[in-house]
């Protein structure tokens, strides 16, 4: 199947109640891309207008952010009553898939470099006046050969400037609960909320766990844990032979990212400054 006389479908990469994501060939430029089609089920028909606006927002944001650690969007269009978004195809696996299916073969320095690149990508997103609101291992792709991480999926992001600033109100709760900050759960998302979510993701990454440290089978228990409980630090969880000074500094940094209140949480510039000393 060829869409818009340009994009040749190769295979389905993902499918849910809202969208179908394809790997496709751009016949104009002869390279592979990701084609995201809104395929809204009956359950979500009442939200069709908002979902289309979100897709347009995602395109607007991803097409204006130029950073090697953020996936870029190239085209947004409508055809045959469907809405499509074209973004970079990244040959790799999500960090979530890696953590769930592979043994921990990354060295400490490799992990730090990946951490720093993700933080750099997030900084670029924030510089564009955007809050991602769904930073998690599933939204970070690691390239096969280079281990270059790329942040994707700004579908629930919030721009706090320009024409799209009012698509989502402050009291709307969006994102993935197990990676949300306390204030995000309460409906008051800030740039600092992304720092918390990155801290949760990196806590999971450095311990090579297959789920968030806040994961609970009952969602309300997870919410209580995020709001009120201190999770054990990376250094506390690691065995003694790994508890060297670099691990301790990474552990302290992640703890600062996981502060319960935004005012006590480290900012992205200082996260990068700490990581630069550890490279």
Secondary structure as GFF3:
##gff-version 3
##sequence-region A 1 279
A	DSSP	beta_strand	2	3	.	.	.	ID=ss1
A	DSSP	beta_strand	7	15	.	.	.	ID=ss2
A	DSSP	beta_strand	19	26	.	.	.	ID=ss3
A	DSSP	beta_strand	31	38	.	.	.	ID=ss4
A	DSSP	three_ten_helix	42	47	.	.	.	ID=ss5
A	DSSP	alpha_helix	48	64	.	.	.	ID=ss6
A	DSSP	beta_strand	73	79	.	.	.	ID=ss7
A	DSSP	beta_strand	82	88	.	.	.	ID=ss8
A	DSSP	beta_strand	92	94	.	.	.	ID=ss9
A	DSSP	alpha_helix	95	101	.	.	.	ID=ss10
A	DSSP	alpha_helix	108	127	.	.	.	ID=ss11
A	DSSP	beta_strand	130	131	.	.	.	ID=ss12
A	DSSP	three_ten_helix	137	139	.	.	.	ID=ss13
A	DSSP	beta_strand	140	143	.	.	.	ID=ss14
A	DSSP	beta_strand	149	151	.	.	.	ID=ss15
A	DSSP	beta_strand	158	159	.	.	.	ID=ss16
A	DSSP	three_ten_helix	177	179	.	.	.	ID=ss17
A	DSSP	alpha_helix	182	185	.	.	.	ID=ss18
A	DSSP	alpha_helix	191	207	.	.	.	ID=ss19
A	DSSP	alpha_helix	219	228	.	.	.	ID=ss20
A	DSSP	alpha_helix	234	237	.	.	.	ID=ss21
A	DSSP	three_ten_helix	240	242	.	.	.	ID=ss22
A	DSSP	alpha_helix	245	257	.	.	.	ID=ss23
A	DSSP	three_ten_helix	262	264	.	.	.	ID=ss24
A	DSSP	alpha_helix	268	278	.	.	.	ID=ss25
###
